[in-house]
Amino acid sequence: MAHEIQLISDGIGLAVIGDPAAVDAFLTSQNLPSRELDGRQLSRLEGRTSTKPQATADVAETSGRWVKLTQVPARVIDRYGLRANGTSEEPTGALAGVMAQIALKQAMDEINEYLVGTGTQIDDVLRAQPDTAVAGMIRAQGVIEEALTHRAGAGGIPKATLSTAQGTSLVIAYTQAYALRQLRALADTFEDAGTSDDRAAAAEQAASEAQEWLAVIARSFRLQDSLQVLELDRVLDAATDELDDHLEHLRFARGERLEVLSQAGTRLVERIDAAIAATRDEDLPDSAPSRTVIESRDLIVVAVRDFEDGLGIESGRESLDAHR
C-alpha cells in the first residue's frame, strides 16, 4: 500500500487512506483541503467493532485525511474509485463513526466562522431576555467545551463528564425554540401592521433584531453538533452494533432541525416581501416608508443568507433566490 491510496465515502465526507507521502501528494495534486483522521481514536477502537475492522486497521497503521465530499470533483472519484463494502460505498466499522465526527466538527467550524462574522454578542442577548432560563445556554456551552477539551487531550471522556454534557441538551433545545419564537414574532409583526408607517417600523425592528436571533440559533445548533460528537464516542466505545442505526438517526434528526430553521428564515423574508408590495400599493415607490422597508429587506436577506450558508442549508438558498 506504500504507493497507493484508498478513497472511502460515507456520502458526506471522503476518507483518503494510504502511505502518508502518497496521501499528501494526492491532496496537493487535487488542491483539496482536508482534516486529519484521528489515528489515535481509530487505534483505540480497533478490534472493538463487530463489522470488518480492516478499514479501521488500515487507517491506524498508515495515514488518513478527511475531505468534505462537496469539495471533491467527480472526475477525482471516477479516476480513483471508491473502496466499497460489497456493492455499497458505505464505510464499515469504526471508520464510519469517526468520519461522521469529523464531518460534524467541520460543520461546527463553519458555524463558528459565521458567528465570528456576525459580531453578535450572544451572551449579552441571552442575559437580556425576560425568560432567564435561556441564559442557561451560556453555562451549557462551558460544560460542552470542557468535555471537548478533555476529549481532545485524552482521546475520550469519562462517563460522568459525558453525562454532564448530555444533561445540557434540554437547555440548548429550549433556547433554540425560544430564539425561533422571537424570529417568528418578528415575521408576525408585519401581519399586524396596518399602515405604511407601521410596516416601516416593523421592518426596522426586524432588520435590527433578526441577525441576533439567527446567531443564537446558530450557536445552539453548533452545541447540538458538539453533543453528537461526544455521543458518537459512547456508541463507538460500547455499542458499535448500534452504529449504523445511530448514524441514520443522527443525520435524519439534524436534517429535520435544519429544515425548521430554513423555514423560519424564509418566512421572515416572505413577510417583508408582502410588506413591500402593500407599501407600494399605498405609497409612492420613493416614499420614506417604502425606502425603509426595502432597505430593511436587503439587510434581512443578507442576514438570512449568511446564516444558511454558515449552517450549510441549501434549500433555504433556493427559497431566497425564488423570492428575489
SERO-4910 file (N, C-alpha, C, O; in steps of 0.05 Angstrom, whole numbers):
BEGIN
 pado doro    nc1    nc2    nc3   cac1   cac2   cac3    cc1    cc2    cc3    oc1    oc2    oc3
  Met    A     16    -24      0      0      0      0     17     25      0      7     48      2
  Ala    A     43     22     -2     62     44      1     58     65    -21     62     89    -16
  His    A     48     57    -45     45     76    -66     16     79    -75     10     88    -97
  Glu    A     -2     70    -58    -30     71    -65    -45     87    -44    -36     92    -21
  Ile    A    -69     96    -53    -88    109    -34   -115     95    -38   -120     84    -59
  Gln    A   -131     97    -18   -159     88    -19   -177    111    -13   -171    127      5
  Leu    A   -199    113    -27   -220    133    -21   -244    119    -11   -255    101    -24
  Ile    A   -253    127     13   -277    115     25   -297    137     31   -290    156     46
  Ser    A   -321    135     21   -341    156     24   -364    146     41   -372    123     40
  Asp    A   -375    164     57   -400    158     72   -423    176     62   -443    178     75
  Gly    A   -419    189     39   -439    206     28   -437    235     37   -450    253     25
  Ile    A   -421    240     57   -416    267     67   -387    275     65   -381    297     56
  Gly    A   -370    257     72   -341    262     70   -327    240     55   -339    219     48
  Leu    A   -301    245     50   -285    226     36   -260    221     53   -245    239     58
  Ala    A   -255    195     61   -231    188     75   -210    180     54   -215    163     37
  Val    A   -187    193     56   -164    187     38   -144    172     54   -132    184     73
  Ile    A   -139    147     48   -123    130     65   -100    118     49   -103    110     26
  Gly    A    -76    118     61    -53    106     48    -27    115     61    -27    125     84
  Asp    A     -5    110     47     21    119     57     20    150     60      9    163     43
  Pro    A     31    161     82     29    190     87     39    206     63     26    226     56
  Ala    A     60    198     50     71    214     27     51    212      4     47    232    -10
  Ala    A     39    189      0     20    186    -22     -5    202    -17    -16    214    -35
  Val    A    -14    202      8    -38    217     15    -33    247     11    -50    261     -1
  Asp    A    -11    257     20     -4    285     17     -1    293    -12    -10    314    -21
  Ala    A     11    275    -28     15    281    -56    -12    282    -70    -16    299    -88
  Phe    A    -30    264    -63    -56    264    -76    -72    289    -69    -83    302    -87
  Leu    A    -72    297    -44    -87    321    -36    -75    346    -48    -90    364    -56
  Thr    A    -49    347    -50    -36    370    -62    -42    372    -91    -47    393   -102
  Ser    A    -41    349   -105    -45    349   -134    -74    357   -141    -78    369   -162
  Gln    A    -92    350   -123   -120    357   -129   -129    383   -115   -152    391   -117
  Asn    A   -110    395   -100   -116    420    -86   -140    418    -68   -158    434    -68
  Leu    A   -140    397    -52   -163    391    -34   -156    398     -5   -137    387      6
  Pro    A   -172    415      8   -169    420     37   -178    395     52   -197    382     44
  Ser    A   -164    389     74   -171    365     88   -167    368    119   -155    387    128
  Arg    A   -178    349    133   -174    347    162   -162    319    168   -166    300    153
  Glu    A   -146    318    189   -134    293    197   -154    273    208   -170    281    225
  Leu    A   -153    248    199   -168    227    212   -154    220    238   -130    217    238
  Asp    A   -169    218    259   -157    214    285   -146    186    288   -161    168    295
  Gly    A   -121    182    282   -109    156    283   -109    144    311   -112    120    315
  Arg    A   -106    162    331   -107    153    359   -134    141    366   -137    121    379
  Gln    A   -155    155    357   -182    146    362   -187    119    348   -199    101    360
  Leu    A   -178    117    323   -182     92    309   -166     69    321   -175     46    322
  Ser    A   -142     75    330   -126     54    343   -139     44    368   -139     20    374
  Arg    A   -150     62    383   -164     55    408   -188     38    403   -196     21    419
  Leu    A   -201     43    379   -226     28    373   -220      2    358   -238    -15    357
  Glu    A   -196     -1    348   -190    -25    332   -196    -50    348   -186    -53    371
  Gly    A   -211    -68    336   -217    -93    349   -243    -93    365   -253   -114    372
  Arg    A   -254    -69    370   -279    -68    385   -303    -70    366   -325    -76    375
  Thr    A   -299    -64    340   -321    -64    322   -327    -92    312   -309   -108    308
  Ser    A   -352    -98    309   -360   -125    301   -363   -127    271   -368   -149    260
  Thr    A   -359   -105    256   -363   -106    227   -338    -97    213   -331    -73    213
  Lys    A   -324   -117    202   -300   -112    186   -281    -91    197   -281    -68    188
  Pro    A   -265    -98    217   -246    -79    229   -223    -71    210   -207    -54    218
  Gln    A   -221    -84    187   -198    -79    170   -195    -49    162   -173    -38    161
  Ala    A   -218    -36    157   -217     -7    149   -205      9    172   -190     28    167
  Thr    A   -212      2    197   -200     15    220   -170     10    221   -155     29    226
  Ala    A   -162    -14    218   -134    -21    220   -118     -7    198    -96      2    203
  Asp    A   -129     -5    174   -115      8    152   -108     37    160    -85     46    155
  Val    A   -127     51    171   -122     79    178   -102     81    201    -85     98    201
  Ala    A   -106     64    221    -88     65    244    -59     59    237    -41     71    249
  Glu    A    -55     42    217    -27     34    210    -15     53    189     10     53    187
  Thr    A    -31     67    175    -20     85    154    -27    114    160    -22    124    182
  Ser    A    -38    127    141    -45    155    145    -73    160    133    -80    148    113
  Gly    A    -88    177    146   -115    183    135   -122    213    138   -115    225    158
  Arg    A   -135    223    117   -145    251    117   -174    250    109   -183    231     95
  Trp    A   -189    270    117   -217    272    111   -222    297     95   -212    318    101
  Val    A   -238    294     74   -245    317     56   -275    318     54   -289    298     51
  Lys    A   -286    342     55   -314    346     51   -321    339     23   -309    348      4
  Leu    A   -341    321     20   -347    309     -6   -354    330    -27   -348    327    -51
  Thr    A   -368    351    -19   -376    371    -38   -352    386    -50   -355    400    -70
  Gln    A   -329    383    -38   -305    396    -49   -289    379    -67   -268    387    -78
  Val    A   -298    354    -71   -284    335    -88   -296    334   -115   -320    326   -118
  Pro    A   -282    341   -136   -293    339   -164   -300    310   -171   -286    291   -162
  Ala    A   -321    306   -186   -330    280   -193   -308    265   -209   -306    240   -206
  Arg    A   -292    279   -224   -271    266   -240   -251    252   -222   -239    232   -230
  Val    A   -246    263   -198   -227    251   -179   -237    223   -170   -222    204   -170
  Ile    A   -263    222   -163   -274    197   -154   -275    177   -178   -270    153   -174
  Asp    A   -282    187   -201   -283    169   -225   -256    157   -231   -253    134   -239
  Arg    A   -235    173   -226   -208    164   -233   -197    144   -212   -186    123   -220
  Tyr    A   -202    149   -186   -190    133   -166   -209    111   -155   -201     91   -144
  Gly    A   -235    116   -159   -255     97   -149   -258     98   -119   -243    112   -105
  Leu    A   -279     84   -109   -285     84    -81   -282     56    -70   -290     36    -83
  Arg    A   -270     54    -46   -270     28    -33   -298     22    -24   -311     39    -12
  Ala    A   -308     -2    -29   -336     -8    -24   -339    -32     -5   -321    -48     -2
  Asn    A   -361    -32      8   -369    -55     25   -390    -70      9   -414    -63      9
  Gly    A   -382    -91     -5   -399   -104    -23   -405    -86    -47   -386    -78    -61
  Thr    A   -430    -80    -51   -437    -62    -73   -443    -34    -63   -450    -17    -78
  Ser    A   -439    -30    -37   -444     -4    -25   -419     12    -23   -397      2    -21
  Glu    A   -422     39    -23   -399     57    -19   -397     65     10   -381     82     17
  Glu    A   -413     52     28   -413     60     56   -388     48     70   -382     25     65
  Pro    A   -374     63     86   -351     52    101   -361     34    123   -384     35    131
  Thr    A   -344     16    133   -352     -3    153   -337      2    179   -317     16    180
  Gly    A   -349     -9    200   -336     -8    226   -333     19    238   -349     38    232
  Ala    A   -313     22    255   -309     47    270   -304     71    251   -309     94    259
  Leu    A   -293     66    228   -286     87    209   -311    104    203   -309    129    200
  Ala    A   -334     92    200   -358    107    194   -365    127    216   -372    150    210
  Gly    A   -362    118    241   -367    136    263   -348    159    265   -355    182    270
  Val    A   -322    153    261   -301    174    262   -305    194    239   -302    218    243
  Met    A   -312    184    215   -317    202    193   -341    220    199   -341    244    193
  Ala    A   -362    209    212   -385    226    220   -377    247    240   -386    270    238
  Gln    A   -359    240    259   -350    260    278   -334    283    264   -338    306    271
  Ile    A   -317    275    245   -302    296    231   -320    314    215   -316    338    214
  Ala    A   -341    302    203   -360    319    188   -374    338    206   -378    362    199
  Leu    A   -381    329    230   -394    347    249   -375    369    258   -383    393    261
  Lys    A   -349    362    263   -330    383    271   -325    403    249   -321    427    254
  Gln    A   -326    394    224   -323    412    201   -347    431    201   -343    455    197
  Ala    A   -371    421    205   -395    438    206   -393    457    229   -401    481    227
  Met    A   -383    448    252   -380    466    275   -361    489    270   -366    512    278
  Asp    A   -339    483    256   -320    504    249   -333    525    230   -328    549    232
  Glu    A   -349    515    211   -362    533    192   -382    551    206   -385    575    200
  Ile    A   -397    539    225   -416    555    241   -402    576    257   -410    599    259
  Asn    A   -379    568    270   -364    586    286   -354    610    269   -353    633    278
  Glu    A   -345    604    245   -336    625    227   -358    644    221   -354    669    220
  Tyr    A   -382    633    217   -405    651    212   -411    668    237   -415    692    234
  Leu    A   -410    656    260   -416    671    285   -395    694    289   -403    716    297
  Val    A   -370    688    284   -350    709    287   -356    732    267   -352    755    274
  Gly    A   -364    725    243   -370    745    223   -393    763    230   -394    786    222
  Thr    A   -413    753    246   -436    770    253   -428    791    274   -440    812    275
  Gly    A   -408    785    290   -401    803    311   -421    805    334   -420    823    350
  Thr    A   -441    787    334   -462    788    354   -452    779    381   -438    759    384
  Gln    A   -458    794    402   -451    787    429   -474    769    440   -492    779    454
  Ile    A   -472    744    434   -494    726    440   -500    724    470   -523    723    478
  Asp    A   -479    723    486   -484    721    515   -500    745    525   -517    742    542
  Asp    A   -494    769    515   -509    792    523   -538    790    515   -556    798    530
  Val    A   -543    780    491   -570    776    482   -585    757    500   -608    763    507
  Leu    A   -572    735    508   -586    715    525   -591    727    553   -613    722    564
  Arg    A   -572    741    564   -576    752    591   -597    774    592   -610    778    613
  Ala    A   -602    787    569   -622    809    569   -651    799    567   -669    816    568
  Gln    A   -655    773    564   -682    764    559   -698    762    586   -687    755    606
  Pro    A   -724    769    584   -741    766    608   -743    737    618   -747    732    642
  Asp    A   -742    718    599   -741    690    606   -712    683    613   -696    677    596
  Thr    A   -707    682    639   -679    679    648   -668    651    642   -644    646    643
  Ala    A   -686    632    636   -677    605    631   -660    603    606   -643    585    604
  Val    A   -663    621    587   -648    619    562   -618    625    567   -601    616    552
  Ala    A   -612    640    588   -584    646    595   -570    621    603   -545    620    605
  Gly    A   -585    599    609   -572    574    616   -555    563    594   -537    546    599
  Met    A   -559    572    569   -543    561    547   -514    571    550   -496    558    539
  Ile    A   -510    593    564   -482    602    568   -466    582    584   -444    574    577
  Arg    A   -478    572    606   -465    552    622   -463    526    606   -443    511    608
  Ala    A   -484    519    591   -483    494    575   -460    494    556   -447    474    552
  Gln    A   -454    517    544   -432    518    526   -406    513    541   -388    499    531
  Gly    A   -403    524    565   -379    520    581   -375    490    587   -352    480    586
  Val    A   -397    477    594   -395    448    601   -387    432    577   -370    414    579
  Ile    A   -398    438    554   -392    422    530   -364    428    520   -350    409    513
  Glu    A   -355    453    521   -328    459    513   -307    445    531   -286    436    522
  Glu    A   -314    443    557   -296    429    576   -294    400    568   -272    388    569
  Ala    A   -317    388    561   -317    360    553   -301    356    528   -286    336    525
  Leu    A   -304    374    508   -289    371    483   -259    374    487   -243    361    474
  Thr    A   -252    392    505   -224    396    512   -212    371    524   -190    363    518
  His    A   -227    359    543   -218    335    556   -215    313    535   -196    297    535
  Arg    A   -234    311    516   -233    291    495   -209    294    478   -196    275    470
  Ala    A   -203    319    471   -180    324    453   -154    317    467   -135    307    453
  Gly    A   -152    321    493   -128    315    507   -124    285    513   -102    274    512
  Ala    A   -146    272    520   -145    244    530   -154    224    509   -151    200    514
  Gly    A   -166    233    487   -176    215    467   -203    203    474   -213    185    460
  Gly    A   -215    213    494   -242    205    503   -249    219    529   -233    234    539
  Ile    A   -273    214    539   -282    228    563   -295    208    582   -307    188    573
  Pro    A   -292    212    608   -305    194    628   -335    195    625   -346    214    615
  Lys    A   -348    173    634   -378    172    632   -391    195    647   -411    206    638
  Ala    A   -380    202    670   -392    224    686   -391    250    671   -410    266    671
  Thr    A   -368    255    657   -366    280    642   -385    280    619   -397    301    613
  Leu    A   -387    257    605   -406    255    583   -434    259    592   -450    273    579
  Ser    A   -441    248    615   -468    250    625   -475    280    632   -497    289    627
  Thr    A   -455    294    644   -459    322    650   -464    338    625   -481    356    624
  Ala    A   -448    333    604   -451    347    579   -478    341    566   -492    359    557
  Gln    A   -486    316    566   -512    308    555   -535    321    570   -557    325    558
  Gly    A   -531    327    595   -552    339    611   -559    367    603   -579    379    612
  Thr    A   -542    379    585   -547    407    576   -566    407    552   -573    429    543
  Ser    A   -573    384    541   -587    383    515   -615    397    517   -623    410    498
  Leu    A   -628    394    540   -655    407    542   -653    437    543   -669    451    531
  Val    A   -632    448    557   -629    477    558   -623    487    530   -634    508    522
  Ile    A   -606    473    515   -599    482    488   -624    482    470   -629    501    455
  Ala    A   -640    460    471   -664    458    455   -684    479    463   -697    491    445
  Tyr    A   -686    485    489   -705    505    498   -697    533    487   -714    548    477
  Thr    A   -671    539    488   -662    565    479   -665    567    449   -672    589    439
  Gln    A   -660    546    434   -664    546    405   -693    551    399   -699    567    381
  Ala    A   -712    538    413   -740    542    408   -748    571    415   -765    583    401
  Tyr    A   -737    582    436   -743    609    445   -734    629    423   -748    647    416
  Ala    A   -710    625    412   -700    642    391   -717    640    366   -722    660    352
  Leu    A   -726    616    359   -743    613    336   -770    628    340   -780    640    322
  Arg    A   -780    627    365   -805    642    370   -801    672    366   -818    686    356
  Gln    A   -777    682    375   -772    711    371   -770    718    341   -779    739    333
  Leu    A   -758    700    326   -756    705    297   -784    704    284   -790    720    266
  Arg    A   -800    685    293   -827    684    282   -844    708    290   -861    718    275
  Ala    A   -839    718    314   -854    741    324   -847    766    307   -864    782    301
  Leu    A   -822    768    298   -814    790    280   -830    788    254   -839    808    243
  Ala    A   -833    763    244   -848    759    219   -877    766    223   -890    778    205
  Asp    A   -889    758    246   -917    763    251   -923    793    254   -946    801    250
  Thr    A   -903    809    262   -907    837    266   -917    850    240   -933    869    241
  Phe    A   -909    840    217   -917    851    192   -947    847    187   -960    864    174
  Glu    A   -958    825    197   -986    820    193  -1003    839    209  -1026    845    201
  Asp    A   -993    849    231  -1008    868    248  -1004    897    239  -1017    915    250
  Ala    A   -987    901    220   -981    928    211  -1002    938    191  -1005    927    170
  Gly    A  -1017    958    199  -1040    967    183  -1034    990    164  -1048    994    145
  Thr    A  -1012   1004    169  -1005   1027    152   -976   1024    142   -961   1007    151
  Ser    A   -969   1041    123   -942   1041    113   -922   1048    135   -900   1036    136
  Asp    A   -929   1066    152   -911   1073    174   -908   1050    193   -886   1045    203
  Asp    A   -930   1035    198   -928   1011    215   -909    990    203   -893    978    216
  Arg    A   -912    986    177   -896    967    163   -866    975    163   -848    959    166
  Ala    A   -861   1001    160   -834   1011    161   -822   1006    188   -798    998    191
  Ala    A   -837   1011    210   -828   1007    237   -822    977    242   -802    970    254
  Ala    A   -840    960    232   -836    931    235   -811    922    220   -796    904    229
  Ala    A   -806    934    196   -783    926    180   -757    935    194   -738    919    194
  Glu    A   -757    958    206   -733    968    220   -727    950    244   -704    943    249
  Gln    A   -748    942    259   -744    924    282   -733    897    273   -715    886    285
  Ala    A   -745    886    251   -735    860    241   -706    862    232   -691    844    238
  Ala    A   -699    883    218   -672    886    209   -652    889    232   -629    880    230
  Ser    A   -662    901    254   -645    905    277   -641    880    294   -619    875    305
  Glu    A   -662    863    295   -661    841    314   -657    813    301   -649    794    314
  Ala    A   -663    811    275   -662    785    263   -635    771    265   -633    748    272
  Gln    A   -614    786    259   -587    774    260   -580    764    288   -567    743    290
  Glu    A   -589    778    308   -583    769    335   -595    742    341   -582    724    352
  Trp    A   -621    738    333   -634    713    338   -623    691    320   -622    668    328
  Leu    A   -616    698    296   -603    678    278   -577    668    290   -570    645    288
  Ala    A   -562    687    302   -536    679    315   -541    661    339   -526    642    343
  Val    A   -561    667    355   -568    650    378   -575    622    368   -566    602    379
  Ile    A   -591    621    347   -599    595    336   -574    580    326   -572    556    331
  Ala    A   -557    594    312   -533    581    301   -515    569    324   -505    547    322
  Arg    A   -512    585    346   -496    574    368   -509    550    380   -495    530    386
  Ser    A   -535    550    383   -549    527    395   -546    503    377   -542    480    387
  Phe    A   -546    507    351   -543    485    332   -515    474    334   -511    449    332
  Arg    A   -495    491    337   -468    483    339   -464    466    364   -449    446    364
  Leu    A   -477    474    386   -475    459    411   -488    431    408   -478    411    419
  Gln    A   -510    430    393   -522    404    388   -504    386    372   -502    362    377
  Asp    A   -489    397    352   -469    381    338   -447    372    356   -438    349    354
  Ser    A   -439    389    375   -418    381    394   -427    357    411   -411    339    416
  Leu    A   -452    358    419   -462    335    435   -463    310    419   -458    288    429
  Gln    A   -468    312    393   -468    288    376   -440    277    373   -437    252    372
  Val    A   -420    294    372   -392    284    371   -386    268    396   -374    246    395
  Leu    A   -394    278    419   -389    264    444   -406    238    446   -396    218    455
  Glu    A   -431    239    437   -448    216    437   -437    194    419   -439    170    426
  Leu    A   -425    201    397   -413    181    379   -390    167    393   -385    143    388
  Asp    A   -376    181    410   -355    167    425   -366    144    442   -355    123    443
  Arg    A   -389    150    454   -402    129    471   -410    105    454   -405     82    462
  Val    A   -422    110    431   -431     89    414   -407     73    404   -408     48    403
  Leu    A   -386     86    396   -362     73    386   -349     56    408   -338     35    402
  Asp    A   -349     66    432   -337     52    455   -352     27    463   -341      7    469
  Ala    A   -379     30    464   -394      9    477   -414     -6    460   -423    -28    467
  Ala    A   -422      5    438   -445     -7    423   -441     -3    393   -459      8    380
  Thr    A   -419    -13    382   -415     -9    353   -436    -23    336   -440    -15    313
  Asp    A   -450    -43    347   -471    -56    332   -494    -36    327   -510    -40    309
  Glu    A   -496    -16    344   -517      4    340   -508     27    322   -524     46    317
  Leu    A   -483     26    312   -472     50    298   -488     58    274   -494     81    270
  Asp    A   -495     39    257   -509     46    232   -536     59    238   -543     80    226
  Asp    A   -551     48    257   -577     59    264   -573     87    277   -589    105    272
  His    A   -552     89    293   -547    115    306   -540    137    286   -550    159    288
  Leu    A   -524    130    266   -516    149    246   -540    157    229   -543    180    221
  Glu    A   -557    138    223   -581    144    207   -599    163    222   -609    182    211
  His    A   -603    158    248   -620    175    264   -607    203    267   -621    223    265
  Leu    A   -581    204    270   -567    230    273   -571    247    249   -578    270    251
  Arg    A   -567    235    226   -570    251    201   -598    259    196   -603    282    187
  Phe    A   -617    242    202   -645    249    198   -653    272    217   -665    291    208
  Ala    A   -646    269    242   -654    290    262   -641    316    256   -653    337    258
  Arg    A   -615    315    247   -601    340    241   -614    353    216   -617    378    215
  Gly    A   -621    337    196   -634    348    173   -661    360    179   -668    381    168
  Glu    A   -676    348    197   -702    359    205   -699    386    219   -714    404    214
  Arg    A   -679    388    236   -674    413    250   -666    435    230   -676    458    232
  Leu    A   -650    428    211   -641    448    191   -665    457    175   -667    481    168
  Glu    A   -684    439    168   -707    447    153   -725    466    168   -735    486    157
  Val    A   -728    462    194   -743    480    211   -730    508    211   -744    528    209
  Leu    A   -704    509    214   -690    534    215   -692    549    188   -695    573    187
  Ser    A   -690    534    167   -692    546    140   -720    558    136   -722    580    125
  Gln    A   -741    545    145   -768    555    142   -772    581    157   -786    599    148
  Ala    A   -759    583    181   -762    607    197   -750    631    182   -762    653    182
  Gly    A   -727    628    170   -714    650    156   -730    657    131   -734    681    125
  Thr    A   -739    637    116   -754    642     92   -781    656     98   -789    674     84
  Arg    A   -793    648    120   -819    661    128   -815    690    133   -832    707    126
  Leu    A   -794    698    146   -789    726    152   -785    742    126   -796    764    124
  Val    A   -771    731    107   -767    744     81   -794    747     67   -799    767     54
  Glu    A   -810    726     68   -836    727     55   -853    749     66   -868    763     52
  Arg    A   -853    752     93   -869    773    105   -861    801     97   -877    818     93
  Ile    A   -835    805     96   -826    832     89   -830    837     59   -833    860     51
  Asp    A   -829    816     43   -836    820     14   -865    828     11   -871    846     -5
  Ala    A   -882    816     27   -910    824     26   -914    852     36   -931    867     26
  Ala    A   -898    860     56   -899    888     66   -890    908     44   -902    930     42
  Ile    A   -870    900     29   -861    918      7   -884    922    -13   -889    944    -22
  Ala    A   -897    900    -21   -919    902    -40   -941    919    -30   -953    936    -44
  Ala    A   -948    915     -4   -970    931      8   -963    961     10   -980    978      5
  Thr    A   -938    966     16   -929    994     19   -929   1008     -8   -935   1031    -10
  Arg    A   -921    993    -29   -920   1005    -55   -949   1011    -65   -953   1030    -80
  Asp    A   -968    994    -58   -996    999    -65  -1006   1024    -52  -1024   1038    -62
  Glu    A   -996   1030    -28  -1006   1052    -12   -991   1078    -16  -1003   1099    -16
  Asp    A   -965   1076    -21   -948   1100    -24   -933   1099    -50   -931   1078    -63
  Leu    A   -921   1120    -57   -903   1121    -79   -878   1105    -74   -869   1102    -51
  Pro    A   -865   1093    -95   -842   1076    -90   -819   1090    -76   -803   1077    -63
  Asp    A   -817   1116    -80   -794   1130    -67   -802   1144    -41   -788   1161    -32
  Ser    A   -825   1137    -30   -833   1148     -5   -815   1138     17   -802   1117     14
  Ala    A   -815   1152     40   -798   1144     62   -804   1116     72   -786   1101     77
  Pro    A   -830   1110     76   -836   1082     86   -827   1061     66   -817   1040     74
  Ser    A   -831   1066     40   -823   1046     20   -793   1042     21   -783   1019     20
  Arg    A   -778   1064     22   -749   1061     23   -740   1046     48   -721   1030     47
  Thr    A   -753   1052     71   -745   1039     96   -750   1008     94   -733    993    102
  Val    A   -773   1001     83   -779    972     82   -760    958     63   -751    936     68
  Ile    A   -754    971     40   -737    958     20   -708    956     31   -696    935     28
  Glu    A   -698    977     44   -671    976     55   -669    955     77   -649    941     80
  Ser    A   -690    953     93   -691    933    115   -691    905    103   -679    887    113
  Arg    A   -707    902     82   -708    876     69   -681    867     59   -674    844     62
  Asp    A   -666    885     48   -639    878     38   -621    868     61   -607    848     58
  Leu    A   -623    882     84   -607    874    107   -616    846    117   -599    830    125
  Ile    A   -642    841    117   -652    816    127   -644    793    109   -636    771    118
  Val    A   -646    797     83   -638    776     64   -609    769     67   -602    746     66
  Val    A   -592    789     70   -563    784     74   -559    768    100   -543    749    101
  Ala    A   -573    776    121   -570    761    147   -579    732    145   -566    714    154
  Val    A   -602    728    132   -613    701    129   -594    684    111   -589    661    116
  Arg    A   -585    696     89   -567    682     71   -541    674     85   -532    651     81
  Asp    A   -529    692    100   -505    686    114   -509    663    134   -493    645    137
  Phe    A   -532    665    148   -539    644    167   -541    617    154   -530    597    163
  Glu    A   -556    616    131   -559    590    118   -534    580    106   -529    556    105
  Asp    A   -517    598     96   -491    589     86   -474    578    108   -460    558    105
  Gly    A   -475    591    132   -459    582    155   -467    555    164   -451    540    174
  Leu    A   -493    549    162   -503    523    171   -505    502    149   -514    480    153
  Gly    A   -498    511    125   -499    492    102   -527    485     93   -532    462     85
  Ile    A   -545    504     95   -573    499     87   -576    506     57   -575    530     50
  Glu    A   -580    486     41   -583    490     12   -612    498      5   -616    515    -13
  Ser    A   -631    485     17   -659    490     10   -667    519     15   -683    531      0
  Gly    A   -656    531     36   -662    559     42   -652    578     21   -665    598     14
  Arg    A   -628    572     10   -617    589    -11   -636    589    -35   -640    609    -47
  Glu    A   -646    565    -42   -665    563    -65   -690    580    -60   -699    593    -78
  Ser    A   -700    579    -35   -724    595    -29   -719    624    -30   -735    639    -40
  Leu    A   -696    633    -20   -689    661    -21   -686    671    -50   -695    693    -57
  Asp    A   -673    654    -66   -670    662    -95   -697    664   -108   -701    681   -126
  Ala    A   -716    647   -101   -742    648   -113   -757    673   -105   -775    682   -120
  His    A   -750    685    -83   -764    710    -74   -749    735    -81   -758    757    -74
  Arg    A   -728    732    -96   -713    756   -104   -730    774   -122   -721    795   -130
***
